[in-house]
């Protein structure tokens, strides 16, 4: 079942619904863009991810003030109550961008509801600017009585002096069940010590005849019951609907420099509470893949969907780094080449769609930036970067050339000349296996090595990779730093359950 989908989640959700009309997903978590002014799945083209002018903006037209009219007509065909609500918003003093956003979300949530099992759960991550509108949308789709919690995710940060409001330090997570019989696992966190438990209970500690410590607790109607402290310590502290989980800091080990990345602890709590081993977890806006990674760690089956090929590439890289190269054999990627035949179709331009061969090679498979350059310093299709030892500001460049066919020794000479003119540290030349010749390999070999003296490591200056080897998970050999275009995910023990909560699975 483990599956990544590259494409518009609406198309994929419809496809899944037609394939599984009675529902098959146990848990859906989504963290969509919070409003229409925010670009959808923003990934930046520059190395430091700060140049807003160079943003990649996928799927922007979906959130426009024009296309939502077409979506409203689709909603009219499937849910008149939902259509009436959105039409009402469209007639009153609410911005067209807000209505566009809500319409775009509504039809997707509609199909998410359709593919949930009766025992399934739905978590929608949003912020206070849209949560009240989205709650009505979800009430209409799921039914207001299916709202289980409005969870407040509270996080800390630097204190600021606010002129006209209190500091904003929380997001909202709307938790709905598909039916009254939806699965739920009581979730607890460890007490720091028994003194903390006793302080919360505000009761005097007593001993029974066997010497066990307990406190008396109200059970209602004037009744009092014994709460044994050792039982309470073993069970843990029940979690309420206000979650104190810190955001990822710039120094967090799990941080990948993805703009909207959420902490694994947040997803671990949701997945643990509303699923068990073997269940199917789906994230329709999966971004950098935190839901996918945590689901894998907790031995759930998973489905991730994203419209950005950059995001899909980042997720694949993250999974390889965390679980090892063998994991690529445990899932499929729909919407991208999965074998050499489909890779050749993409190279020949016969597959259609938005993805180009060079983008797939450079951004999805190698995690670089596709930015074809033609100029006095030669030509290439894209690049990667890495930090010089001991520096986070000075970066070395790795040029990339991706050939879709008809290549030879002349192209290799030209690429090597580009590396020299640009004073790049290294270069990666990608072609189909049957296009790579022995003279090309010898020419690349003659360029020698890039040497990283600090660690006494050396890497081939010019590396030739076949498309076939990339499909098997190979990458450019280069210094392993935490400051490439995206940070490297850390290796996980595939069989270790996060926070040692195996009793719940």
C-alpha positions in Angstrom: 0.0 0.0 0.0 2.9 2.5 0.7 2.5 5.0 -2.1 3.6 8.5 -3.2 1.5 10.4 -5.7 2.8 13.3 -7.7 -0.1 15.5 -8.8 -3.2 17.5 -7.7 -4.7 15.7 -4.7 -8.2 16.3 -6.0 -7.6 14.1 -9.1 -5.9 11.4 -7.0 -8.6 11.5 -4.3 -11.3 11.0 -6.9 -9.3 8.2 -8.4 -9.0 6.5 -5.0 -12.7 7.0 -4.3 -13.7 5.3 -7.6 -11.3 2.4 -6.7 -12.5 2.1 -3.1 -16.1 3.5 -3.0 -16.7 2.1 0.5 -13.6 3.6 2.0 -10.2 2.1 2.9 -8.2 4.8 4.8 -8.0 4.7 8.6 -6.5 8.1 9.2 -6.1 11.3 7.2 -4.0 14.2 8.4 -3.6 17.3 6.2 -1.6 20.5 6.7 -2.8 22.6 3.7 -1.8 26.2 3.0 -3.7 28.4 5.5 -4.9 31.0 3.0 -4.9 31.8 -0.6 -2.3 34.5 -0.4 0.3 32.0 0.6 1.9 30.1 -2.3 1.0 26.4 -2.5 3.9 24.2 -1.5 6.6 26.9 -1.8 10.1 25.7 -2.5 12.7 28.2 -3.2 15.2 28.1 -6.1 18.1 29.7 -4.3 20.4 27.7 -2.0 19.6 29.7 1.1 15.8 29.4 0.5 15.3 33.1 1.1 14.9 34.7 -2.4 11.2 35.1 -2.7 11.5 36.3 -6.3 12.8 32.9 -7.3 10.1 30.8 -5.7 8.6 27.8 -7.5 4.9 28.3 -7.5 3.0 25.1 -8.4 -0.8 24.9 -8.7 -1.2 28.7 -8.2 -4.2 28.9 -10.6 -6.2 26.5 -8.4 -6.5 29.1 -5.7 -7.3 32.0 -8.1 -10.5 34.0 -8.0 -11.5 32.6 -11.4 -11.1 28.8 -11.2 -13.1 28.5 -7.9 -16.3 29.3 -9.9 -15.8 26.0 -11.8 -15.2 24.2 -8.5 -18.4 25.6 -7.1 -20.3 24.1 -9.9 -18.7 20.7 -9.2 -19.7 21.0 -5.5 -23.3 21.8 -6.6 -23.5 18.4 -8.2 -22.4 16.5 -5.2 -23.5 18.4 -2.0 -26.2 21.1 -2.2 -25.7 22.2 1.5 -22.0 22.7 1.0 -22.7 24.6 -2.2 -25.3 26.8 -0.5 -22.9 27.7 2.3 -20.1 28.7 -0.1 -22.5 30.6 -2.3 -23.6 32.6 0.7 -20.0 33.5 1.5 -19.5 34.5 -2.1 -22.4 37.1 -1.8 -21.4 38.8 1.5 -18.4 40.9 2.6 -15.7 38.2 2.6 -12.8 38.4 0.3 -12.9 36.5 -3.0 -9.5 34.9 -2.1 -11.0 33.5 1.1 -14.0 32.1 -0.7 -11.7 30.7 -3.4 -9.5 29.0 -0.7 -12.5 27.5 1.1 -14.1 26.2 -2.1 -10.8 24.6 -3.1 -10.5 23.0 0.3 -14.1 21.9 0.5 -14.2 19.7 -2.5 -11.0 18.0 -1.4 -12.2 17.4 2.1 -15.4 16.0 0.6 -13.5 13.3 -1.2 -11.3 12.6 1.8 -14.4 11.9 3.8 -15.5 9.5 1.1 -12.3 7.3 1.2 -12.3 7.0 5.0 -13.4 3.8 6.6 -16.3 4.1 9.0 -13.8 3.7 11.8 -11.6 6.3 10.3 -10.5 9.7 11.6 -9.7 13.1 10.0 -7.3 15.8 11.3 -7.2 19.2 9.6 -4.3 21.5 10.6 -5.0 25.2 10.2 -4.5 28.5 11.8 -7.0 30.9 13.4 -7.5 33.0 10.3 -9.3 30.2 8.5 -10.2 27.6 11.2 -13.7 29.0 11.9 -14.7 28.8 8.3 -13.1 25.4 7.8 -14.9 24.1 10.8 -18.3 24.9 9.2 -17.1 23.1 6.0 -16.1 20.0 8.0 -19.4 20.2 10.0 -21.3 20.1 6.7 -19.3 17.2 5.3 -18.8 15.0 8.4 -21.7 16.3 10.6 -21.3 18.6 13.5 -21.7 15.7 16.0 -18.6 14.0 14.5 -16.3 16.8 15.8 -14.2 15.1 18.4 -11.8 17.9 19.4 -10.7 21.4 18.4 -7.0 20.8 19.4 -4.8 23.8 20.2 -1.2 23.2 19.3 0.6 25.7 21.5 4.3 26.4 20.9 6.8 28.7 22.5 8.9 31.4 20.9 10.8 34.6 21.4 8.8 37.2 23.4 7.9 40.3 21.5 6.3 43.6 22.6 2.9 43.7 20.9 1.3 47.0 20.2 -2.3 46.0 19.7 -2.7 42.2 20.4 -1.3 39.3 22.4 1.4 37.2 20.9 0.0 34.5 18.5 1.4 31.2 19.6 -0.9 28.5 18.4 -2.4 26.6 15.5 -5.7 24.7 15.4 -6.2 21.1 14.6 -9.8 20.0 13.9 -10.3 16.3 14.7 -13.4 14.6 13.2 -14.5 11.0 13.2 -16.1 9.3 10.2 -18.7 7.7 12.5 -19.6 7.2 16.1 -17.5 4.0 16.1 -14.2 5.5 15.0 -11.1 4.0 16.5 -9.3 6.0 19.2 -6.4 5.0 21.5 -6.2 6.8 24.9 -3.0 8.7 24.8 -0.8 9.5 27.8 2.5 11.1 28.5 4.8 10.1 31.4 4.5 11.9 34.8 7.7 13.6 35.7 7.5 12.1 39.2 4.8 11.2 41.7 5.0 14.7 43.3 3.7 16.1 40.0 0.7 13.8 40.1 0.0 14.6 43.8 0.2 18.3 43.1 -2.3 18.0 40.3 -4.7 16.0 42.5 -4.5 18.5 45.3 -5.1 15.8 47.8 -3.3 14.4 50.9 -1.4 11.1 50.3 -2.7 8.2 52.3 -1.7 4.5 52.8 -3.9 1.5 52.6 -3.5 -1.6 54.8 -0.9 -3.0 52.4 1.2 0.2 52.5 0.2 1.4 49.0 0.0 5.2 48.6 -3.2 6.7 47.2 -5.2 9.9 47.1 -9.0 10.3 47.3 -10.7 11.6 44.2 -14.2 12.8 43.5 -16.3 10.4 41.3 -19.4 12.5 41.4 -22.6 12.5 43.4 -20.6 12.8 46.6 -18.7 9.6 46.1 -14.9 9.3 46.6 -12.6 6.7 45.2 -9.0 5.7 45.8 -6.5 6.6 43.1 -3.4 4.5 43.7 -0.2 6.5 42.9 1.7 3.5 41.4 -1.2 2.8 39.0 -1.3 6.4 38.0 2.4 6.5 37.4 2.3 3.4 35.3 -0.7 4.6 33.2 0.7 8.1 32.6 -0.8 11.5 32.3 -3.9 11.7 29.9 -3.4 14.2 27.2 -6.1 16.9 26.8 -6.8 19.1 23.8 -4.1 21.7 24.4 -0.8 20.3 23.1 2.5 21.8 24.3 4.9 20.8 21.6 7.6 23.1 20.5 8.0 24.2 16.9 11.2 23.1 15.1 14.1 25.4 15.9 16.8 26.2 13.4 19.1 23.8 15.3 16.6 20.9 15.5 18.1 17.7 14.3 15.0 16.7 12.3 14.8 20.1 10.5 15.2 19.9 6.7 14.8 23.6 5.9 11.4 23.0 4.4 9.2 26.1 5.0 6.2 24.4 6.6 7.8 21.4 8.2 6.0 20.2 11.4 7.7 18.3 14.3 7.6 14.6 14.3 6.3 14.6 17.9 3.1 16.2 16.6 2.4 13.6 14.0 3.5 10.8 16.4 0.7 11.8 18.8 -2.0 12.0 16.1 -1.0 8.7 14.4 -0.7 6.9 17.7 -4.1 8.1 18.9 -6.1 7.3 15.8 -4.5 4.2 14.2 -2.7 1.0 14.9 -0.1 -1.2 13.2 -0.9 -2.0 9.6 -3.5 0.8 9.3 -3.5 3.1 6.3 -2.5 6.8 7.0 -2.9 9.4 4.2 -1.6 12.9 3.9 -2.9 14.8 0.8 -0.5 17.8 1.2 2.5 15.8 2.3 5.2 18.5 1.8 8.5 17.2 3.2 7.0 13.9 4.3 6.8 14.1 8.1 3.5 12.2 8.1 5.0 9.6 5.8 8.2 9.2 7.8 6.4 8.9 11.2 3.9 6.5 9.7 6.8 4.3 8.5 8.4 4.5 11.9 5.2 3.4 13.6 4.7 0.5 11.1 1.6 2.0 9.5 0.9 1.8 5.8 1.0 5.2 4.2 -0.1 7.3 1.2 1.5 10.7 0.5 0.3 13.2 -2.2 1.9 16.4 -3.3 1.7 18.6 -6.4 5.3 19.6 -6.2 7.9 17.2 -7.8 10.4 18.9 -5.5 8.5 17.7 -2.5 8.2 14.2 -3.8 12.0 14.2 -4.4 12.7 15.5 -0.9 10.4 12.8 0.6 12.3 10.0 -1.3 15.6 11.4 -0.2 14.4 11.7 3.4 13.2 8.1 3.4 16.5 6.8 2.0 18.5 8.8 4.6 16.3 7.6 7.5 15.7 4.0 6.6 18.4 3.1 4.1 18.4 2.5 0.4 16.4 -0.7 0.5 13.2 1.3 1.4 12.8 2.3 -2.2 11.7 -1.2 -2.9 8.8 -0.9 -0.4 6.7 1.8 -2.1 5.7 3.1 -5.5 5.7 6.6 -6.9 2.7 7.4 -9.1 2.9 10.2 -11.7 6.7 9.9 -12.1 8.9 7.4 -14.0 9.1 4.2 -12.1 11.1 2.1 -14.6 13.4 2.7 -17.5 10.6 2.5 -20.0 8.6 5.3 -18.4 11.9 7.3 -18.0 12.5 7.1 -21.7 8.9 8.2 -22.4 9.5 11.3 -20.2 12.8 11.9 -22.0 11.0 11.7 -25.4 8.3 14.1 -24.2 5.5 11.6 -24.9 4.0 11.4 -21.4 2.5 14.9 -21.3 2.0 16.8 -18.0 4.0 19.5 -16.3 7.1 17.4 -15.4 10.2 17.6 -17.6 12.9 15.1 -17.9 15.6 17.5 -16.6 13.4 18.5 -13.6 12.8 14.9 -12.7 16.5 14.0 -12.8 17.9 17.1 -11.1 15.2 18.1 -8.6 13.4 14.9 -7.9 16.2 12.3 -8.1 19.2 14.4 -7.1 17.6 17.0 -4.9 19.2 19.9 -6.8 18.0 23.0 -8.6 16.9 22.9 -12.2 18.1 26.1 -13.8 19.4 25.7 -17.3 22.3 28.0 -18.0 23.6 29.1 -21.3 26.4 31.7 -21.3 30.1 32.5 -21.5 30.8 30.0 -18.7 29.3 27.1 -20.7 26.1 25.3 -20.4 24.5 23.0 -17.8 21.0 22.1 -16.6 21.2 22.6 -12.9 23.3 22.5 -9.7 23.7 21.3 -6.1 25.7 23.0 -3.4 27.5 22.0 -0.2 29.4 23.9 2.5 33.1 24.2 2.7 34.4 22.5 5.9 33.9 24.7 9.0 31.7 27.2 7.1 28.0 27.7 6.7 28.4 30.7 4.4 30.9 29.6 1.8 29.5 27.0 -0.5 30.9 24.8 -3.2 28.9 24.1 -6.4 28.2 20.9 -8.1 27.1 21.3 -11.7 24.6 18.8 -13.3 24.0 18.0 -16.9 21.0 15.7 -17.7 20.9 14.3 -21.2 17.7 12.8 -22.5 19.4 11.1 -25.5 21.9 11.5 -28.4 24.9 12.2 -26.2 28.6 11.5 -26.7 32.2 12.4 -26.0 31.7 16.0 -27.4 29.0 16.7 -24.7 31.3 15.4 -22.0 34.1 17.7 -23.1 31.7 20.6 -23.2 30.5 19.8 -19.7 34.0 19.5 -18.3 34.9 22.9 -19.8 31.8 24.4 -18.1 33.0 23.0 -14.7 36.4 24.6 -15.2 35.0 28.0 -16.3 32.6 28.1 -13.4 35.3 26.9 -11.0 32.8 24.4 -9.7 34.0 21.8 -7.2 32.5 18.8 -9.0 30.1 17.8 -11.8 27.4 15.1 -12.3 26.7 14.0 -15.8 23.5 11.9 -16.3 22.5 9.9 -19.3 20.9 6.6 -20.2 23.2 3.6 -19.8 23.4 2.7 -23.4 24.5 6.3 -24.2 27.5 6.2 -21.9 30.7 5.1 -23.6 34.1 4.1 -22.4 35.9 7.2 -23.8 33.4 9.4 -21.9 34.2 7.5 -18.7 37.9 7.8 -19.2 37.6 11.5 -19.9 35.7 12.0 -16.7 38.3 9.9 -14.8 41.1 12.1 -16.1 39.7 15.1 -14.2 40.8 13.5 -10.9 39.2 14.2 -7.5 37.8 16.9 -5.4 39.6 16.6 -2.1 38.2 17.6 1.3 41.4 17.9 3.3 39.7 18.4 6.7 38.3 14.8 6.6 40.9 13.4 4.2 38.0 12.4 1.9 38.1 12.5 -1.9 35.3 12.4 -4.5 35.5 12.0 -8.3 35.6 15.4 -9.8 33.3 14.4 -12.7 30.8 11.6 -12.0 28.8 9.8 -14.6 25.5 8.4 -13.4 23.1 6.4 -15.5 19.3 6.9 -15.4 19.1 3.3 -14.5 21.3 3.7 -11.4 19.3 6.7 -10.3 16.1 4.6 -10.4 18.0 2.2 -8.0 18.7 5.0 -5.6 22.2 6.1 -6.5 23.2 9.8 -6.0 26.2 12.0 -6.7 29.0 11.3 -4.2 29.7 14.5 -2.4 30.6 15.8 1.1 27.8 15.0 3.6 26.9 18.3 5.2 23.8 19.7 6.8 23.7 22.7 4.6 23.0 21.4 1.1 19.8 22.7 -0.6 17.8 20.8 2.0 19.3 19.3 5.1 19.9 15.6 5.3 17.4 13.6 7.4 19.1 11.5 10.1 19.1 7.8 10.0 16.4 6.0 12.1 16.1 2.6 13.5 13.3 1.2 11.3 12.1 -1.0 14.1 12.2 1.5 16.9 8.8 2.9 17.9 9.0 6.7 18.7 8.9 7.4 22.4 8.7 3.7 23.2 4.9 3.6 23.1 4.6 0.0 21.7 1.8 -0.9 24.2 -0.6 1.2 22.1 0.0 -0.4 18.8 
